[in-house]
């Protein structure tokens, strides 16, 4: 069994953006977690990575135009951001620029990483 780091909080983001209010809840949860005294690790699963797309209008997620809350995360906390490698490749092929620079992980490596966090929240 992997060692658990007491100071790490994992946030698993799995909602597709721009479809409903869930994407706004993901951002709110991420910013609240950033306010805690933890090293924050954010894992974007599959198409949830598109929450970081710079070009999309965020009004559908009930955010003011131009609001990019995820971009403020590194300023608020010791945060690491991860995404599935295949989705990062897809974004690069489609010229989708992201407001953060997630590190690529395979699905198996991602699961192993979040299992080593002391606490994990699923958004």
Residue pairs with C-beta under 8 A, 6 or more apart in sequence:
2 112
2 115
2 116
3 116
4 116
4 117
4 118
5 39
5 116
5 117
5 118
6 118
7 37
7 38
7 39
7 118
8 38
8 39
8 40
8 41
8 116
8 117
8 118
8 119
9 33
9 36
9 38
9 39
9 40
9 41
9 117
9 118
9 119
9 120
9 121
10 41
10 42
10 43
10 113
10 114
10 117
10 119
10 120
10 121
11 29
11 30
11 33
11 40
11 41
11 42
11 43
11 120
11 121
11 123
12 43
12 45
12 114
12 120
12 121
12 122
12 123
13 26
13 30
13 42
13 43
13 44
13 45
13 48
13 51
13 123
14 45
14 46
14 48
14 122
14 123
15 22
15 23
15 25
15 26
15 48
15 51
15 123
16 23
16 47
16 48
16 50
17 23
17 48
17 50
17 51
17 53
17 56
17 60
17 61
18 50
18 56
18 58
18 60
18 61
19 60
21 61
21 62
22 123
23 51
23 61
24 61
24 62
24 63
25 123
26 48
26 51
26 123
27 51
27 61
27 63
27 69
27 70
29 121
29 123
30 40
30 42
30 69
30 70
30 73
30 123
31 69
31 72
31 73
31 76
33 40
33 77
33 121
34 40
34 73
34 76
34 77
34 79
35 76
35 77
36 77
38 77
38 78
38 118
38 119
39 77
39 78
39 79
39 80
40 73
40 77
40 78
40 79
40 80
41 79
41 80
41 81
41 82
41 113
41 114
41 117
42 73
42 79
42 80
42 81
42 82
43 82
43 83
43 105
43 110
43 113
43 114
44 51
44 52
44 81
44 82
44 83
44 84
44 87
44 102
45 84
45 110
46 84
46 87
47 87
49 83
49 84
49 87
49 88
49 91
49 98
49 102
50 56
50 91
50 96
51 70
52 70
52 98
52 99
52 100
52 102
53 91
53 96
53 97
53 98
53 99
54 68
54 96
54 97
54 98
54 99
55 96
55 97
57 65
58 64
58 65
58 66
58 67
58 68
59 65
63 69
68 99
70 99
70 100
71 99
71 100
73 79
73 81
73 100
74 100
80 103
81 100
81 101
81 102
81 103
82 102
82 103
82 104
82 105
82 110
82 113
83 102
83 103
83 104
83 105
84 104
84 105
84 106
84 107
84 110
85 104
85 105
85 106
88 102
88 104
90 96
91 98
105 113
114 120
